[in-house]
Amino acid sequence: MNIATDSFVMKLGIIVTVISMIACPIIATKKGRSAVGWFFGGLFLGGIGLIIISCLPEKYN
């Protein structure tokens, strides 16, 4: 890999993480789950966190 490819991969990773940090709490709130918790889920898990919260069922109280 060269420097240009490494830079592209790093930028792509940052973009996916930022999108996950925004989308995870929104989806979590709609499903009755903790928005703050899933903000950090999006931060630390990135795209995987987005997939996980999307697959979880709605929480019934």
C-alpha positions, 0 to 999 in steps of 0.5 A: 500500500502506498501513502495515498491509499493509506490516507484514503482508508483513514479518511473513510474510517473517520467518515464511517465513525462520524456517521455511526456516532450520529446515526446510532443514537437516533436509531436507538431512541426510536427503538426505546434504547439509550441514546448516550450509550449508543453514541459511545457504541457508534464511537467505539464500534463504528459501522459494526455498532450501526449494524448491531443497533439496526438489528436489535428489536424495539425495547418494550417497557 
